[in-house]
Amino acid sequence: MMFQANGGQDARVDILGEKIAKEIKAVENTLPRRLVRLIQMNGYQARAYLGFSLTTERTARATANASAIPRSKIYSVLKELETMGYVRVLDGKPATYERLPITDCVKARIKELEEQIDDLNALDEELAPLFF
């Protein structure tokens, strides 16, 4: 929903932001912790990603409001998520961020883990003769 602010500037009001923040807080000890552990997100990254729960696109400000992350931190958090491949920046002013599907994130993490397992198996084969 858009409202006109003084001076003719658009002010984005995220009506659902407060509700989303409460829902995120309710699952704070479950889903974000699993994201932190399994997909290797930190707490702010998990909260920002979950802040996209009802929409796939948000401005940094709306993401900060929806995820209860300080605005001073949100840009660096979104940049980290972009680097990790979990969100992407869409062209425009203000910048809008698009959440990529969690299934893509999980598949990328599975691939990383499979590569680590392959590396560990190769290391095991190299070290086995040295310890017999």
N, C-alpha and C positions, 0 to 999 in steps of 0.2 A: 504494500500500500504506500503511495507517495503523497507527501504533503509539501506545500510550499512554505519555506522558512522565510524569515525577514530577509530583504535584500534580493529576492528572486532566486536564491539558491535552493536546490532540491535537498531536502533532509529525508534520509531514508529511516523509516521507523519500522523496526522489526517487532511486530506485535507478538509473534510467537517466540521471540528471543527469551523472554523470561520463563515461559513454559518449558522451552527446550533446556535452558540452564538448570531448571529444577529436575527435569527428567535425567539429565546427565549427572547431576549431583546424586540422584537416587541410585544410579548404577556405578557410581564412582569407584567403589571397591570391587567391582566385578569386571565388566567389559573393558574399561580403559586399562586395568591391570593386565588383562589377558593380551590386549594389543601391545602394551609395553613389553611384555615377556615374549610373546610369540612372533610379533612382527617387528620388534625392536624399535618401538616408538617410545619417546619419553612422555611424561604425564601431560605436558602442554600439547604435544603433537597429537596424542590420543584424544584429548578433549576438543581440539580444533577440528580434527577429522570427524568426530561424532557430532560436532556442531552443525555439520551439513546434513544431519539425519532426515530432515523434512524437505530438503532441496539440494540439488547438486551444484548450484551456483550461488555464491555470496561475495559481497565485498569484504575487505579485511575488517572493517568496522562492524558489520553485521556478524561476522564470524566471531569476533572478540565478544560481542554482546551475547551471542547464543552459547558460547562455550565458557563464559566467565573467565576469560584470559585478559590480563591488562592490555590496553591498546599499545602500550610501549613495547610489549613483547610479541604482539600478533604478527607483525611483518616478518620478523626473523623466524618465527614458528612456521608460517606459511612458506617461507623460502626453503626451510629445511624439508618440509613435506613435498615441495616441488622437486628438490634435489633427490629425494627418496623415490619419486615417481608416484606419489599418492594424490597429488593435486597438480593442476596446471593453471597458468595465468592466461586469461582471455584478454584480448586487446580491448582497450577502452579506458576512459577516465570516469570515475575512479576504476582502478584495476579490479577485475572480478576474478574470483578463483573458482575453479570447477573441481569437484571431488571426483576422482576416478574410482571405478568400482572396487569394492573391498576384495572381490574375488581375484582381480588382477594383482592386488597387493599380496594376497595370500599365495597365489601361484608364483610370484616373483620370489617370495621368501622361501617357498618350497624348493625352487630351483637353486637358490643360494645354499640351502642346507644339503641338498643332494650333491652339489659340488664339493662342499666341505666333507661330506661322508666319503666321496671318491678320493679326496686328498688324504684323509685319514687312513683309508684302506691301503692306498699306495705307500704311505709312510709305514704302516704296519708291516707290509711285505718287505720293505727295505730294512727295517729294524729287526725283524724276526731272526735272521741268521746271526745277528750280532749278540743275541741274548740266549742262544742255545748252547 
